[in-house]
Amino acid sequence: MANPQPDQFIKLSMELQEAIMKSDFSKRQRNILDLVIRLSYGCGKKYALLRPSDFQLCGVGKNHIKSELEYLVQTKVLFVNGEQIALNKNYDEWRISIVKKFDQSKWMEVLKKNLSHIAVPETGTEVPKMGTDEIEEFPKQEPKSSRNRNQKVPKTGTDTNHDPYSDAEFQPPIDNIKINIDKEDRKIEEKDDPIFEIENLFIQRRGIGIIPSSDDYKSIYGLIADEIPLEDILFGINYAFDNFKPKHSRDRIRSFSYCETVIRDLYARKQAKVKAQQKKERSNNGYASNETYDGGSNEANPDLEKEISCYYDQFPGLFAN
């Protein structure tokens, strides 16, 4: 018999859950989101590691997963970076229609009715043991809204401090500090990830929010493997798009390989220029040293020869020819 434990849950903000609930996702798309959320938030990470074949676990076959992922990326619901797939927590950016029957006032009415039937536990109530069915008496885990029933529920789109990866309002103060630190760590990780920066700039400049192809990633990884500096790669991407001259109205940069060619060419020119400058500096330094160095003369010095001869004459027979 199944017996889910009360302390085993996914830390996903209610605000984000509501956004998913009222969005008009298809069954396949919702299954994809469920799997991504379970393997990201449910594993305490900001992203899930999934291959296309892994989505068969949630009923989405290989014939449909590519098109569905492309759609969810285009509509800014998911971020995809190779096998790293994450939910875009800023649901205001989603380009998904709202379900036809959704009514905000009706939702608020239903929500208020359910909140009004929640019993607030008294201070000092004993915490039930794991596995108990007395869920109603479980203390100190009630949403903040249940402690103040007159508090208004924020409307969809209202700016809040909710973090969908970990709801700070459900944690003690000491955990709030840890959560804030974790959020800063995530920002630092994304900032320090060259693949993340390269992919984001490429997709932004291309203007089409589809998933980069495997060939695109090979090109990106190739540049990193060859130790081309990130600033040169980003400069090359911008240079490629800024100087691209379309041959017709639909002509555009579609693959990263075009940018890779430009990046490598610019970097090769830069390296050649640096080497030429270094060679010039060495040449100048060598010329200057030749002007100041007195290496002496190879011509015979009669006085020196006479002095050496007198030295050898002190040892007759020892230095005989």
Secondary structure, 3 states (H helix, E strand, C coil): CCCCCCCCCCCCCHHHHHHHHHECCCHHHHHHHHHHHHHHHHHCCCCEECCHHHHHHHCCCHHHHHHHHHHHHHCCCEEEECCEEEECCCHHHCCCCECCCCCHHHHHHHHHHHHHCCCCCCCCCCCCCCCCCCHHHCCCCCCHHHHCCCCCCCCCCCCCCCCCCCCHHHCCHHHHHHHHHHHHHHHHHHHHCHHHHHHHHHHHHHCCCCCCCHHHHHHHHHHHHCCCCHHHHHHHHHHHHHCCCCCCCCCCCCCHHHHHHHHHHHHHHHHHHHHHHHHHHHHHHHHHHHHHCCCCCCCCCHHHHHHHHHHHCCCCCCCCC
